[in-house]
Amino acid sequence: MPEPRHWYLFMYDVTEPKRLRAAHKILTQWGKPVQYSVFRTRCTARELERLRFELAEVLTQDDRLMVVRLCDNCAARVSLSGEPLASFELDTPGFHLV
Protein backbone atom coordinates (compact mmCIF):
# COMPACT_ATOMS: atom_id res chain seq x y z
CA MET A 1 0.00 0.00 0.00
CA PRO A 2 1.51 3.35 -0.99
CA GLU A 3 2.16 6.08 1.55
CA PRO A 4 -0.68 8.61 1.77
CA ARG A 5 -0.14 12.06 0.31
CA HIS A 6 -1.23 15.18 2.13
CA TRP A 7 -1.43 18.86 1.21
CA TYR A 8 1.11 21.16 2.86
CA LEU A 9 1.41 24.92 2.77
CA PHE A 10 4.94 26.30 3.05
CA MET A 11 5.20 29.95 4.08
CA TYR A 12 8.57 31.59 4.41
CA ASP A 13 10.24 34.88 5.23
CA VAL A 14 13.88 34.92 4.16
CA THR A 15 16.05 37.94 4.99
CA GLU A 16 18.83 37.62 2.40
CA PRO A 17 18.09 37.75 -1.36
CA LYS A 18 20.44 34.87 -2.29
CA ARG A 19 18.84 32.51 0.24
CA LEU A 20 15.39 33.78 -0.79
CA ARG A 21 16.05 32.78 -4.41
CA ALA A 22 17.44 29.41 -3.31
CA ALA A 23 14.39 28.66 -1.11
CA HIS A 24 12.05 29.77 -3.91
CA LYS A 25 13.84 27.49 -6.39
CA ILE A 26 13.58 24.47 -4.06
CA LEU A 27 9.90 25.04 -3.39
CA THR A 28 9.19 25.56 -7.10
CA GLN A 29 10.66 22.10 -7.76
CA TRP A 30 8.42 20.51 -5.13
CA GLY A 31 5.19 22.48 -5.42
CA LYS A 32 3.32 25.41 -6.87
CA PRO A 33 3.04 28.99 -5.63
CA VAL A 34 -0.19 30.10 -4.00
CA GLN A 35 1.16 33.56 -3.13
CA TYR A 36 4.65 35.04 -3.51
CA SER A 37 6.04 33.45 -0.33
CA VAL A 38 3.46 30.68 0.02
CA PHE A 39 3.73 27.35 -1.77
CA ARG A 40 1.52 24.30 -1.73
CA THR A 41 2.71 20.79 -2.26
CA ARG A 42 1.18 17.34 -1.96
CA CYS A 43 3.64 14.80 -0.62
CA THR A 44 4.18 11.80 1.58
CA ALA A 45 5.78 11.99 5.03
CA ARG A 46 9.09 10.81 3.56
CA GLU A 47 8.99 13.44 0.81
CA LEU A 48 8.11 16.10 3.39
CA GLU A 49 11.20 15.25 5.41
CA ARG A 50 13.35 15.41 2.27
CA LEU A 51 11.93 18.84 1.37
CA ARG A 52 12.45 20.16 4.90
CA PHE A 53 16.05 18.87 4.78
CA GLU A 54 16.71 20.68 1.48
CA LEU A 55 15.30 23.91 2.91
CA ALA A 56 17.30 23.53 6.14
CA GLU A 57 20.51 23.50 4.08
CA VAL A 58 19.59 26.95 2.68
CA LEU A 59 17.81 28.75 5.51
CA THR A 60 19.43 30.23 8.63
CA GLN A 61 18.18 31.17 12.11
CA ASP A 62 17.36 34.65 10.76
CA ASP A 63 14.80 33.16 8.34
CA ARG A 64 11.33 31.86 9.13
CA LEU A 65 9.52 28.84 7.70
CA MET A 66 5.99 27.68 8.54
CA VAL A 67 4.65 24.34 7.31
CA VAL A 68 0.91 23.65 7.63
CA ARG A 69 -0.65 20.29 6.80
CA LEU A 70 -4.12 20.42 5.26
CA CYS A 71 -6.45 17.45 5.16
CA ASP A 72 -8.15 16.84 1.79
CA ASN A 73 -11.41 18.24 3.15
CA CYS A 74 -9.68 21.43 4.35
CA ALA A 75 -7.83 21.80 1.04
CA ALA A 76 -11.15 21.55 -0.81
CA ARG A 77 -12.44 24.52 1.21
CA VAL A 78 -9.53 26.87 0.50
CA SER A 79 -10.81 30.10 -0.96
CA LEU A 80 -8.77 32.67 -2.84
CA SER A 81 -9.58 36.20 -3.83
CA GLY A 82 -8.23 37.38 -7.17
CA GLU A 83 -6.67 35.20 -9.81
CA PRO A 84 -5.09 32.09 -8.23
CA LEU A 85 -1.49 31.24 -9.03
CA ALA A 86 -2.19 27.52 -8.54
CA SER A 87 -5.35 25.59 -7.75
CA PHE A 88 -5.63 22.70 -5.31
CA GLU A 89 -6.43 20.05 -7.91
CA LEU A 90 -5.07 16.58 -7.23
CA ASP A 91 -2.10 16.64 -9.57
CA THR A 92 0.98 14.48 -9.44
CA PRO A 93 4.14 16.02 -8.02
CA GLY A 94 6.76 17.40 -10.37
CA PHE A 95 9.50 15.22 -8.89
CA HIS A 96 10.27 11.59 -8.22
CA LEU A 97 12.30 10.19 -5.34
CA VAL A 98 14.64 7.40 -6.29
N, C-alpha and C positions, 0 to 999 in steps of 0.2 A: 504494500500500500504506500503510495507516495506521500511525502510530507505535505501537510496543508499549507496553503499560501494565504497570507493575510495582507491587508492594506496597511501601509505605514506612511505617515507624513513626516518629512524631515524639514525642520526649520532651523536656519542657522544665521548667525551674526558673526562675521569674520572681520577682524580689524585691519588686516594688512592685504592690499590688493593682490599680491602674488598668491597668498594662501586662499583668498576668496576665489580667484580663477581656478585654482587647483581643486577646491571643494566643489565648485560648480561643475567642473569637468567630470569628476567622479560621479556626482549625483546624476548628471545627464546620461552617463553610461548605464546607470542602474534604474532610472525612472524618468518621469516627465515632470516639467515644471507646472505648478499650479499658480504660483505667484513668483516674483523675482527671487526671493530667498526661501521659497517653500516648494518642496518636491514631493511627489507621491510615487510610491513603488509598491509592487505586490511581490512578496518574496517569502521563502520559507525561513524558519528559525536559523538554519545554517547559513543561508544567504545573507540574512540580516547581520549575523556576527561578522561575516566577511566584509560587508559594506561598512560596518562600524569600525572594523580594523583598518580599512583603507582610509577612512576619514581621520582616524586617530593619528595616522602617520603624517597627516597634513596640518591638522589643527593644533593650536597651543592652548595654554590655560587662559589666555586673553580672549579666546573665541568662545562662542556659545553654540551648542547644538541641542535641539529638542527633537525627540523621536516619539511619535504618538501612534499607537496601533489602533486601527479602526476595524471593527467587525464588519462583515459584508452588509449587514442591515444598516449600520451607521454610515458606511460608505455610500449606500444607495440614497441616503437622506442628505448628503452634502449639497448645499445650495451655493451658487456663485452669482454675483452680480456683475454685469458686464460680460464681455466676450471671454470664455474660458480658454486658458492656454492648453489644458489637457482635461479630457473627461475621465470619469471613473469607470469606463467600460472594462470588461474582463479581458484584457489583452495579454499576450504572452510577453515575458520580459525580453529585453533586448540583449541579453547576455546568456551565457551557458557556463556553468561550473563544470570543470573536468575532474 
